[in-house]
Amino acid sequence: MKLLSRISAVLCVLYLLTACSSWDRTFGAYLKPVEGPLYAAQATPELDNAHVIIYRPYSEWAEEELEAPTVYINGEPVVNISSNGYQMLALAPGKYHFMLKRPFFGVDLFFLEDSFLSEQPINFNRIASFSLDVAGGATYYLRYAELTSPRLDPTASDMPLGDGPMQFVSRASAKAELEQTRELHPVVLLSAPVPETLNQVAQDASWWWF
């Protein structure tokens, strides 16, 4: 019965997705496994650039997702972060607003951010929301995992935290997991830091140490 329910759900999703070709960008690992090349160590960026490497370690739970959460930067969708995948971002130095949201059949429910639901203790649409001031020549490792915590690195200090299950970790902490992940898309280039007047971290964001 469980298998029949899953097959029915998949067929229903596939039928709905064919009605709008743009919806396929939200496919999760269950429908579209990550098949890019394995992660390889990256060169240190030049001083007029910064790298943010977003990755999601493998888990059986994440492998069963029909849709993967979307990473937004400055309000624009950048990548859907599937199980066992990573994405390299190249950014101009400056401040950026990151948000991780769950799609709904390919639709990003931004209207919920302005509704009474955004004020509730649990927001099922938004997973994480925070800002980061990136420095030229630096590399940041951003880990997303709902079920597990990153490996503790006692040598790391002054790390930016992140929000909930999406956390910044040190290179040493990320290395073992990251080397098992595969590339989602080629490097994404961003060159428009968010203006100071728009740089607002969600007031109800929870900042956790692991």
HELIX and SHEET records of a PDB file:
HELIX    1   1 LYS A    2  THR A   18  1                                  17    
HELIX    2   2 SER A   21  THR A   26  5                                   6    
HELIX    3   3 GLU A   60  GLU A   63  1                                   4    
HELIX    4   4 PHE A  110  ASP A  114  5                                   5    
HELIX    5   5 PHE A  116  GLU A  119  5                                   4    
HELIX    6   6 ARG A  171  LEU A  178  1                                   8    
HELIX    7   7 GLU A  196  LEU A  198  5                                   3    
SHEET    1   A 6 GLY A 162  ASP A 163  0                                        
SHEET    2   A 6 MET A 166  VAL A 169 -1                                        
SHEET    3   A 6 THR A 139  TYR A 144 -1                                        
SHEET    4   A 6 ALA A  50  ARG A  56  1                                        
SHEET    5   A 6 GLY A  85  LEU A  91 -1                                        
SHEET    6   A 6 ARG A 182  GLU A 183  1                                        
SHEET    1   B 6 GLY A 162  ASP A 163  0                                        
SHEET    2   B 6 MET A 166  VAL A 169 -1                                        
SHEET    3   B 6 THR A 139  TYR A 144 -1                                        
SHEET    4   B 6 ALA A  50  ARG A  56  1                                        
SHEET    5   B 6 GLY A  85  LEU A  91 -1                                        
SHEET    6   B 6 VAL A 188  LEU A 190  1                                        
SHEET    1   C 4 GLU A  76  ASN A  80  0                                        
SHEET    2   C 4 THR A  70  ILE A  73 -1                                        
SHEET    3   C 4 GLY A  94  LYS A 101 -1                                        
SHEET    4   C 4 ARG A 126  VAL A 134 -1                                        
END                                                                             
